[in-house]
Structures are given as structure tokens and as C-alpha cells.
């Protein structure tokens, strides 16, 4: 990557980043189009390759940038002293909401990137994929699952919540009145419902 990219005005940096995030979130690495990216960003393909050299260079930069940015936001929102699983989920979702205000497709891009099966793209992002996976695993490991003894195992609980959050996110982002705040509130309502169902709480 050309370090001069960061000499651009912040607005232009974010425009290029968001254009690429949107394209790579919608399609896997093989099918995402640099023509689509430059059209969304309002720049020439020559300028894109001046900064990133190739499609792979852009993808590797974008994944590195996204994971670093997301983990930084998690570090601000997620308390390492928190042991309540559902509260940890709320804190993670609050961090995602903050990121989405600046980079609407960043989490979708990370989700797709974590499952990317193109060998060159997977290899270029391998270290950051491990970083993200390890952080998420360590975060959920701090929860006290003993309070749910006899209700269900922790792996299924985590998987259930992930499926619910992704489903609600996919549905909400298609709405004409979508905002990150509305998504956070809707996800929160589902988390509250799951918590009551899982723990038998009536309040």
C-alpha cells in the first residue's frame, strides 16, 4: 500500500474505504469488482491502484484496517471485568453501532472476510483473521456460564445469539428508515427476550 493514502483528506479516505467495504461486503473476493468500487468512490481505477497496487492489496489493507478499527472500538465499549454473557453481547453490539455510524458495512465485510475461501485472500488476511477470532473467543470466555447450569451449553448459546444478531442485522439494514441506533435497539430487544427465555426471568 502507498502510505500517501493517509495523506488524503479524511473525507476522501472514508469515501474510498466505504466504497470498498460496501463492494466486498456484498460479494466475496473473487466477485467483488474494482470497477464498482471506483464508481462508488468517485475516483479513477488508476488512482485506486496508485494507492493499493492491486485488488489483493486493497483487500488486505481493508481487512487489516477494519479489524484494527473494530477491536479498538470493542476495547472502548467492552468491559474486561464483565462476566454476564448477555451484557457482554450488549456491549459488543454498542461498539458495532458506533462503528456503523462511520463505516456502515465494516462488520458485514469482516463477517464475510472471516469465511473467505479464496486462497490468496485468505492468506493475505490470515493474521488479522486470527486476531479477530482470538479476541472474540477471549471475550466470551470471560463470561460466567455456571449461572446457566442445566439450561444449555455455552457453545450453543453463543451460536444462537450470533445467528439472531446476524439475522436481525440483515433484515434491519434493508429498511428504508434504517439507522445504527434503530438496529442497536432492535438487537437489544431480541437479546432481552433471549435472556429472559434462557434464564427464566419474568422481568
Secondary structure, 3 states (H helix, E strand, C coil): CCHHHHHCCHHHHHHHHHHHHHHHHHCCCCCCCHHHHHHHHCCCHHHHHHHHCCHHHHHHHHHHHHHHHHHHHHHHHCCCCCCCHHHHHHHHHHHHHHHHHHCCCHHHHHHHHHCCCCHHHHHHCHHHHHHHHHHHHHHHHCCCHHHHCCCCCHHHHHHHHHHHHHHHHHHHCCCCCCCHHHHHHHHHHHHHHHHHHHHCCCC
